């Protein structure tokens, strides 16, 4: 994830976004796998028999029928059954759709909110965590920008809704959704995930936690965030305001969009708090600081 200074300096993303061809292949794969998951085992077996029969009568029958070839032929039959578009037809529709998906307003998000200052900083494959049903639109927007999105919520309906929408919008390639209430720490199964570049939090996820427990939950999220990473606290819950969690971010920098500050005035209602974690000093910086301290120590000759 790029820093605000890097964006202002015109720094180009370090990782290229996915090509249209890669996205098309992912779209086809998702639709095929979705079909396989939606039908009974007997139907898949019938497709397998049909694949064997077609292979035996086709020119490819001269090759040895392997398990890999069998799976590939079944996928072809499913693609034909679903009438999935060719790459050319898909691309004509997709380019317009993806252009819309990359805009905050497409998902009902305010263009002047924290979205405007953060999206230019998101790079392909950035690991992002979206917490709580109230943060749902963020999951779609980040996925549209090729970020890896992990979504957790305590409500099964919210998780199902996001999963379904991701599939409908062909954004599910880098998405994982989990039913997991926020505890003093993230669920154990997320312990092996890579640190997150961006964490978007619906404070409503903290609503059922005791006030004394919330600091532990926040510290766990901070621990799982890369140095220089971002947390966004959304104003989505009346009972838990973003400002009530601000004291738990000691050492973090509260970022402010100057344009939004001038436009909103002193009596503005915040659209969310954006906080960046402190950058870890490099080894050379630590060494330099150590040398400087030794030279500055009293009683030492220069």
MORA-V412194 format. One record per backbone hydrogen bond with DSSP energy under -0.5 kcal/mol. NH is the residue of the N-H (numbers start at 1). CO is the residue of the C=O. E is the energy in kcal/mol with one decimal. If there is no record, write none. Layout:
{{NH;CO;E} {NH;CO;E}}
//
This chain:
{{2;121;-2.6} {7;3;-1.9} {8;4;-2.3} {9;5;-1.8} {10;7;-1.5} {11;6;-3.1} {23;19;-2.1} {24;20;-2.3} {25;21;-2.4} {26;22;-2.1} {27;23;-2.4} {28;24;-2.6} {29;25;-2.3} {30;26;-2.6} {31;27;-2.2} {32;28;-2.4} {33;29;-2.7} {34;30;-2.5} {35;31;-1.9} {36;32;-2.3} {37;33;-2.0} {38;34;-0.8} {38;35;-0.8} {39;35;-0.9} {39;36;-0.5} {43;40;-0.5} {44;40;-1.5} {45;41;-2.2} {46;42;-2.1} {47;43;-2.0} {48;44;-2.0} {49;45;-2.2} {50;46;-2.3} {51;47;-2.3} {52;48;-2.2} {53;49;-2.3} {54;50;-2.2} {55;51;-2.3} {56;52;-2.1} {57;53;-1.1} {58;54;-0.8} {58;55;-0.6} {61;58;-1.7} {62;59;-1.3} {63;60;-2.2} {66;64;-0.9} {70;66;-2.1} {71;67;-2.3} {72;68;-2.2} {73;69;-2.1} {74;70;-2.2} {75;71;-2.3} {76;72;-1.7} {77;73;-2.0} {78;74;-2.3} {79;75;-2.5} {80;76;-2.2} {81;77;-2.5} {82;78;-2.7} {83;80;-0.6} {84;79;-2.0} {90;86;-2.7} {91;87;-2.6} {92;88;-1.6} {93;89;-1.4} {94;90;-3.2} {95;91;-2.2} {96;92;-0.6} {97;93;-1.9} {98;94;-3.5} {99;95;-1.7} {100;96;-1.6} {101;97;-2.6} {102;98;-1.6} {103;100;-1.7} {106;103;-1.0} {107;103;-0.5} {107;104;-1.5} {108;105;-1.5} {109;104;-2.3} {113;110;-1.5} {116;113;-1.2} {117;113;-0.5} {118;114;-1.4} {118;115;-0.5} {119;115;-2.5} {121;118;-1.9} {122;118;-0.6} {122;119;-1.4} {124;15;-0.6} {125;146;-3.1} {126;123;-1.8} {128;126;-0.6} {128;148;-3.0} {129;198;-2.5} {130;150;-3.0} {131;129;-0.5} {131;200;-2.9} {132;152;-2.7} {135;132;-1.6} {136;133;-1.5} {138;135;-1.2} {139;135;-0.9} {139;136;-1.0} {140;136;-1.0} {141;137;-2.0} {142;138;-2.6} {143;139;-1.9} {144;140;-2.2} {145;141;-0.8} {145;142;-0.7} {146;143;-1.8} {147;142;-2.1} {148;126;-2.5} {149;147;-0.7} {149;174;-2.3} {150;128;-2.1} {150;148;-0.5} {151;149;-0.5} {151;176;-2.8} {152;130;-2.2} {153;178;-1.6} {156;154;-0.6} {159;155;-1.8} {160;156;-2.7} {161;157;-2.3} {162;158;-2.2} {163;159;-2.4} {164;160;-2.6} {165;161;-2.4} {166;162;-2.6} {167;163;-1.9} {168;164;-2.5} {169;165;-2.3} {170;167;-1.2} {171;166;-3.2} {172;166;-0.7} {174;171;-0.6} {175;172;-1.3} {176;149;-2.2} {178;151;-2.7} {180;153;-2.2} {180;178;-0.9} {183;185;-1.0} {190;187;-1.9} {191;188;-1.9} {193;190;-1.2} {196;224;-3.1} {197;127;-3.2} {198;127;-1.4} {199;230;-2.5} {200;129;-2.9} {201;199;-0.5} {201;232;-3.2} {202;131;-2.2} {203;201;-0.8} {203;234;-0.7} {205;202;-2.9} {206;203;-2.1} {207;204;-1.1} {209;206;-1.7} {213;210;-1.4} {214;210;-1.4} {215;211;-0.6} {216;213;-0.7} {217;213;-1.6} {218;214;-2.5} {219;215;-2.5} {220;216;-1.9} {221;217;-1.8} {222;218;-2.4} {223;219;-2.4} {224;220;-1.2} {225;222;-1.6} {226;196;-2.3} {228;278;-0.5} {229;226;-2.5} {230;197;-2.4} {231;275;-2.8} {232;199;-2.8} {233;231;-0.5} {233;273;-2.7} {234;201;-2.5} {234;232;-0.7} {236;234;-1.3} {244;241;-1.2} {245;241;-0.5} {245;242;-1.6} {246;242;-0.5} {246;243;-0.6} {248;245;-1.6} {249;246;-1.9} {252;249;-1.9} {253;276;-2.6} {254;252;-0.5} {255;253;-0.8} {255;274;-3.1} {258;256;-0.7} {261;257;-2.2} {262;258;-2.4} {263;259;-2.1} {264;260;-2.2} {265;261;-1.8} {268;265;-1.1} {270;268;-0.6} {273;233;-2.5} {274;255;-0.6} {275;231;-2.9} {275;273;-0.5} {276;253;-2.5} {277;229;-2.8} {286;282;-2.3} {287;283;-2.5} {288;284;-2.6} {289;285;-2.7} {290;286;-2.2} {291;287;-2.5} {292;288;-2.6} {293;289;-2.3} {294;290;-2.1} {295;291;-2.4} {296;292;-2.0} {297;293;-0.7} {297;294;-0.6} {300;297;-1.3}}
//
